[in-house]
C-alpha cells in the first residue's frame, strides 16, 4: 500500500491496532469511517467507534447475525445487550446483505453492511457508558425473569423497594427485560443509580 500510494498525498497509510489507534486525531477533525470489521473483535470495535470523538457516520461490514442484533427491536429474538448498548448511542440501519460467495476465500458465514450514525445527544453519556454496559449485560443475564425479580437481584432491594422503583418509572413489574426499549433501560439504570 505504501508503494502504491506514495505519489498520492491525500492517502496516508497507518499501521496500528484498531482498538488502540486514535482515529479522531488521525482524521484531524470530523471524519467518516468505513471498514470490514474482523468478526472476532466486532463488539469491542463497535464500542470503540462509538467512543468520543465519534465519526459522523460509519459504514461497516459485519457478520449477518451481528447486523441483525444491531438493528433488532425490543421483543424480537435477536434483541439483546448489544442491541441496547449500541442503540443508546447510535442509529443503525441495515444497508445490504452480502453473501459468503462474494468473498474469496469463501467465509463460513454471510455478512451485512450497516450504517451506524452516532446520535447527537446519546442517551448514555461518557461517564456512564461502562457501568451502563455492565448493567445491561447483567439484566440480559436474567432475561427470562420478571422485571421485579431482575431489579431485586441486581440491586439488593427488597420486593417492596423494587416495586416502588418500577412504579416510579410506570413499568409493569411482570414484564421481561427483552421487551424494554433502550430508553427504558437508561431510565431504569439511572433510577437504580439514584
Secondary structure, DSSP 8 states (H G I E B T S, - for coil): -TTTTTT-TT-----S-TTT--HHHHHTSS-EEEEE--GGGHHHHHHHHTSSS--SEEEEEEEHHHHHHHH--TTSTT-SHHHHHHHTTEEEEEEEEE-GGGSSS--SS-EEEEEEEE-TT-SS-GGGHHHHHHHHHHHHTTTTSBHHHHHHHHH---HHHHHHHHHHTT--TT-BGGGS-HHHHHHHHHHHH-
